[in-house]
């Protein structure tokens, strides 16, 4: 919501509802009962301010703009929660696609989401001794360690799934072999001559 308001200065509540519905239709339908209480909470936290205006048709309207505090909050949310947001988006996409036939290529794309390698926005300059570069390298290392930890967790989970499925497969094969009736192999062609 903050991003939508930041990118559309002086947007109305009605416009916000239309934007959300255009982006997420037919998956989710935003209503006034959802959007206006959220706007009130954002105003209460001083992330957004509302201003009443009179439009060209002489009607009162509220327009919403993001505050400096809202911009800082948005930047913090995007910086600190980007990967969890990707995970949520990945779950959301998988949920939607459950009813759709997905080919192997699409399945491969979504199987690694959000763990696919992402290229960092800039190369590290080993000759740059500025504070900004030091902070960037620290953040990059922290990000890579965090991604490594999550990937190890995912790989461990996949390993456990593989082991579980291999055990199930082994038991199924054993049951099939135990219940199978042997078919005699006849080397004598004489039996077939009488056919």
C-alpha positions as CSV (number, residue, x, y, z in Angstrom):
1,X,0.0,0.0,0.0
2,X,2.8,2.4,0.9
3,X,4.5,1.6,-2.4
4,X,1.3,2.2,-4.3
5,X,0.8,5.6,-2.6
6,X,4.4,6.6,-3.1
7,X,4.3,5.9,-6.8
8,X,1.0,7.6,-7.3
9,X,1.0,10.9,-5.4
10,X,-2.4,12.4,-4.6
11,X,-4.2,9.1,-5.1
12,X,-7.7,8.6,-3.8
13,X,-9.1,5.6,-1.9
14,X,-11.2,4.7,-4.9
15,X,-8.2,4.8,-7.2
16,X,-6.3,2.5,-4.8
17,X,-9.1,0.0,-4.9
18,X,-9.1,0.1,-8.7
19,X,-5.3,-0.3,-8.9
20,X,-5.3,-3.3,-6.5
21,X,-8.2,-4.9,-8.4
22,X,-6.5,-4.3,-11.8
23,X,-3.3,-5.9,-10.6
24,X,-4.7,-8.9,-8.8
25,X,-7.9,-9.6,-10.7
26,X,-9.4,-12.3,-10.7
27,X,-7.3,-13.7,-7.8
28,X,-8.3,-11.1,-5.2
29,X,-10.9,-8.4,-5.1
30,X,-10.2,-5.4,-2.8
31,X,-13.2,-3.7,-1.2
32,X,-13.7,-0.4,0.5
33,X,-14.1,-2.4,3.7
34,X,-10.6,-3.6,3.4
35,X,-8.8,-0.6,1.9
36,X,-10.2,2.3,4.0
37,X,-9.4,0.7,7.4
38,X,-5.9,0.0,6.2
39,X,-5.5,3.6,5.1
40,X,-6.8,4.8,8.5
41,X,-4.1,2.6,10.2
42,X,-1.4,4.1,7.9
43,X,-2.6,7.6,8.8
44,X,-2.5,6.7,12.5
45,X,1.1,5.6,12.2
46,X,1.9,8.8,10.3
47,X,3.0,6.8,7.3
48,X,0.4,8.5,5.1
49,X,-1.4,11.8,5.2
50,X,-4.9,12.5,3.9
51,X,-6.1,15.8,2.5
52,X,-9.7,16.7,1.6
53,X,-10.1,18.4,-1.7
54,X,-13.0,19.5,-3.9
55,X,-12.8,18.0,-7.4
56,X,-13.9,19.6,-10.7
57,X,-17.4,18.2,-10.1
58,X,-17.7,20.0,-6.8
59,X,-17.4,16.7,-4.8
60,X,-15.3,16.2,-1.7
61,X,-12.5,13.7,-2.1
62,X,-9.7,12.5,0.1
63,X,-6.3,12.2,-1.5
64,X,-3.5,10.3,0.1
65,X,0.3,11.0,0.0
66,X,3.1,9.2,1.7
67,X,5.0,11.0,4.5
68,X,8.8,11.0,5.1
69,X,8.2,8.5,7.9
70,X,6.2,6.4,5.5
71,X,9.1,6.4,3.0
72,X,11.6,5.4,5.6
73,X,9.2,2.6,6.8
74,X,8.8,1.4,3.2
75,X,12.5,1.3,2.6
76,X,13.1,-0.6,5.8
77,X,10.3,-3.1,5.0
78,X,11.8,-3.7,1.5
79,X,15.3,-4.0,2.7
80,X,14.6,-6.3,5.7
81,X,11.7,-8.3,4.4
82,X,12.5,-8.7,0.7
83,X,13.4,-12.4,0.9
84,X,10.4,-13.4,3.1
85,X,8.2,-11.4,0.7
86,X,9.6,-13.4,-2.1
87,X,8.8,-16.6,-0.2
88,X,5.3,-15.4,0.4
89,X,5.0,-14.5,-3.3
90,X,6.3,-18.0,-4.3
91,X,3.7,-19.7,-2.0
92,X,1.0,-17.4,-3.5
93,X,2.0,-18.3,-7.1
94,X,2.1,-22.0,-6.3
95,X,-1.3,-21.8,-4.7
96,X,-2.8,-20.1,-7.7
97,X,-1.1,-22.6,-10.1
98,X,-2.4,-25.7,-8.4
99,X,-5.4,-25.7,-10.6
100,X,-3.4,-25.1,-13.8
101,X,-1.5,-27.7,-15.7
102,X,2.2,-26.7,-15.3
103,X,4.8,-28.0,-17.8
104,X,8.2,-29.2,-16.6
105,X,10.0,-25.9,-17.4
106,X,7.6,-23.9,-15.3
107,X,7.9,-26.4,-12.5
108,X,11.7,-26.1,-12.5
109,X,11.4,-22.3,-12.4
110,X,9.1,-22.3,-9.4
111,X,10.8,-25.2,-7.6
112,X,13.8,-22.9,-6.8
113,X,11.8,-19.8,-6.1
114,X,12.8,-17.7,-4.1
115,X,16.2,-19.6,-3.7
116,X,17.4,-18.9,-7.3
117,X,20.7,-17.0,-7.3
118,X,20.2,-13.3,-7.7
119,X,22.9,-11.0,-9.0
120,X,23.7,-8.2,-6.7
121,X,23.1,-4.7,-8.1
122,X,26.8,-3.7,-8.3
123,X,30.2,-5.3,-8.3
124,X,32.4,-5.0,-5.3
125,X,35.3,-2.7,-5.8
126,X,38.3,-4.0,-3.7
127,X,40.1,-0.7,-4.2
128,X,37.2,1.4,-2.8
129,X,37.8,2.1,0.9
130,X,34.8,4.3,1.4
131,X,32.3,3.7,4.2
132,X,29.5,3.1,1.7
133,X,31.5,0.3,0.1
134,X,32.4,-1.2,3.5
135,X,28.7,-1.2,4.5
136,X,27.7,-2.6,1.1
137,X,30.2,-5.5,1.4
138,X,28.9,-6.2,5.0
139,X,25.3,-6.3,3.8
140,X,26.3,-8.5,0.9
141,X,28.0,-11.0,3.1
142,X,25.1,-11.0,5.5
143,X,22.7,-11.5,2.7
144,X,24.7,-14.4,1.2
145,X,25.0,-16.0,4.6
146,X,21.3,-15.7,5.2
147,X,20.6,-17.2,1.7
148,X,23.1,-20.0,2.3
149,X,21.4,-20.9,5.6
150,X,18.0,-20.9,4.0
151,X,19.3,-23.0,1.1
152,X,20.9,-25.5,3.4
153,X,17.6,-25.8,5.3
154,X,15.8,-26.4,2.0
155,X,18.3,-28.9,0.8
156,X,18.0,-30.8,4.1
157,X,14.3,-30.8,3.7
158,X,14.6,-32.1,0.2
159,X,17.0,-34.8,1.3
160,X,14.5,-35.9,4.0
161,X,11.8,-36.1,1.3
162,X,14.0,-38.1,-1.0
163,X,14.8,-40.6,1.9
164,X,11.1,-40.9,2.8
165,X,10.1,-41.5,-0.9
166,X,12.9,-44.0,-1.3
167,X,11.7,-46.0,1.8
168,X,8.1,-45.9,0.5
169,X,9.2,-47.1,-3.0
170,X,11.3,-49.9,-1.4
171,X,8.3,-51.1,0.6
172,X,6.0,-50.9,-2.5
173,X,8.4,-52.9,-4.6
174,X,8.8,-55.5,-1.8
175,X,5.0,-55.9,-1.6
176,X,4.7,-56.2,-5.3
177,X,7.4,-58.9,-5.4
178,X,5.9,-60.8,-2.5
179,X,2.4,-60.8,-4.1
180,X,3.7,-61.6,-7.6
181,X,2.9,-64.9,-9.2
182,X,5.9,-66.5,-10.9
183,X,5.6,-67.1,-14.6
184,X,7.3,-70.3,-15.6
185,X,9.8,-70.0,-18.4
186,X,9.6,-72.9,-20.8
187,X,12.6,-73.9,-22.8
188,X,10.9,-76.8,-24.5
189,X,9.6,-75.7,-27.9
190,X,7.5,-79.0,-28.1
191,X,4.8,-77.5,-25.9
192,X,4.3,-74.7,-28.3
193,X,4.1,-77.0,-31.3
194,X,0.9,-78.4,-29.9
195,X,-0.7,-75.0,-29.8
